[in-house]
Amino acid sequence: MAGWQEKRPPATCKEVVFMWTVVYISPNRVIAEQIKSLLTNEGLLVMLRPVGIPHLGDSGAVEVLVPETEAEEASQILTENTPV
C-alpha cells in the first residue's frame, strides 16, 4: 500500500480554475490593453480574447475578461474611470 501514497500529489499542489466573465468589449487591441492596465493596477486578474475575424489583427474587437468573482468590482472600476 505504500506505493499508493507516493502517487498522490503533494498537499501544497493546488490548481485554481476560474470562470471568466466578459466585462468590456473593446473596438481594438490598443484600447483593450489600456482597460487591462487599469484593471490590473487595481489588483484584478485580466485576460484579453480577440473576437471575430482573426485576420483583422490588432484592429479587431477584443473582449476584456476577469474572473467571475471579480466581475462586479471590475464593472464598478470601469464605470468610475470611463468618460461618458
Beta strands, then each sheet from edge to edge (+ up, - down):
strand 1: 20-26
strand 2: 47-50
strand 3: 62-67
sheet 1: 1+ 3- 2+
end
